[in-house]
Amino acid sequence: MSLYDIPLNTLSGRPASLADHKGKALLLVNVASKCGLTPQYAGLEQLQQRYAERGFTVLGFPCNQFLGQEPGSAEEIQTFCSTTYGVSFPLFEKIEVNGDDRHPLYAELTKAADAEGEAGDITWNFEKFLLAPDGTVVGRFRPRTEPESAELIAAIEAHLPS
């Protein structure tokens, strides 16, 4: 099964899939509103603004599995993201990224290894997966990797559609 085929729902509950973004480089991030890393929303939005016209988008997946740091409703999450960080990239429904109820998308994503060769469970909020325009996972960046880090920028630029 392609990552493009996995059913998703937008934050507003509308059916969606990664196929809606086929042909773009994608950065998938499990996000949370009440985390010490939440200010990364600003950097993610900067990436969105910088590269959107070149065939790139950030996709946010709220998750409440790490110390309950995303307790809000869909409306609260949307309001927080738009008013606090001006988030314009797509947000999806709150999901689980680890454990027995792990969303099928994250069941596939967590098979990908990071730069140190480590695959497996998501370690915290704001773990990032870079997908090439053909839908393959080409990078995994741990939560403390800032959105504007040289390594992440280089990986995004290397995978923008031509």
Buried (B, 14 or more C-beta within 10 A) or exposed (E): EEBBEBEBBBBEEEEBBBBBBEEBBBBBBBBBBBBEBBEBBBBBBBBBEBBBEEBBBBBBBBBBBBEEBBEBEBEEBBEBBEEEBEBEBBBBBBBBBBEEEBBBBBEBBBEBEBEEEEEEEBBBBBBBBBBBBEBEBBBBBBBEBBBBBEEBBEBBEEBBEE
